[in-house]
Amino acid sequence: VTIDRGVLRITGERAPSLPEQRDGVNVYAHERGTGRFTRAVALPDDVDPAHVKANYRDGVLLISVARRESAQAKRITVQ
């Protein structure tokens, strides 16, 4: 996972779940794609690259992106 010039890029590789030949039986079709992949997502200008977190757990990649403090709404108390 990388961030460069406002673009979040995820690169990885899916290993095949079944071998090509198993006990004399050939597999001709797979439901899931295998091999290398890349995904790119353009991020808004108010994203703080120093506060991006990535967590991989149970086969799921969770990426949290924080906004800059100046971009968040400011609350003003009424007196």
C-alpha positions in Angstrom: 0.0 0.0 0.0 1.5 3.3 -1.1 0.4 7.0 -1.3 2.0 9.2 -3.9 0.7 12.6 -5.0 -2.8 12.0 -3.7 -3.2 8.5 -5.2 -3.6 5.5 -2.9 -2.2 2.4 -4.7 -2.8 -1.2 -3.5 -0.6 -3.9 -5.1 -0.7 -7.6 -4.3 -0.9 -11.1 -5.6 -3.5 -13.8 -5.2 -2.2 -17.3 -5.1 -4.2 -20.1 -6.7 -6.4 -21.9 -4.2 -6.3 -25.2 -6.1 -3.4 -26.9 -7.8 -3.7 -27.3 -11.6 -3.7 -31.1 -11.4 -5.1 -33.0 -8.4 -5.3 -36.8 -8.1 -5.5 -37.1 -11.9 -8.3 -34.5 -12.2 -7.6 -31.3 -14.2 -9.2 -28.0 -13.2 -10.4 -26.0 -16.2 -12.2 -23.1 -14.6 -11.7 -21.0 -11.4 -14.3 -18.7 -9.8 -11.7 -16.3 -8.5 -8.9 -14.6 -10.4 -5.3 -15.3 -9.5 -2.0 -13.5 -10.1 -0.8 -10.0 -9.6 -3.2 -7.0 -9.3 -3.0 -3.3 -8.7 -5.8 -0.8 -7.7 -5.4 2.9 -7.6 -7.8 5.4 -5.8 -7.5 9.2 -6.1 -7.8 10.8 -2.7 -9.3 14.2 -1.9 -6.9 17.1 -1.3 -7.7 17.3 2.5 -6.3 13.8 3.3 -3.4 13.7 5.7 -0.9 11.1 4.3 0.8 10.9 7.7 -2.4 9.4 9.3 -3.1 6.5 6.9 -3.4 3.1 8.5 -3.6 -0.3 6.9 -4.7 -3.5 8.8 -4.9 -7.0 7.3 -6.9 -9.5 9.3 -8.8 -12.7 8.4 -8.3 -12.1 4.7 -9.6 -8.5 4.7 -7.5 -5.4 4.1 -8.9 -2.3 6.0 -7.4 1.1 5.1 -8.3 4.1 7.3 -7.6 7.6 5.9 -7.8 10.6 8.1 -8.5 14.2 7.0 -6.3 17.1 8.0 -7.3 18.9 11.1 -7.9 22.2 9.2 -10.3 20.5 6.8 -12.7 19.3 9.6 -15.6 21.2 10.7 -15.1 23.5 13.7 -17.8 23.7 16.4 -18.5 27.1 17.9 -20.4 27.3 21.2 -23.2 29.9 21.4 -23.2 32.0 24.5 
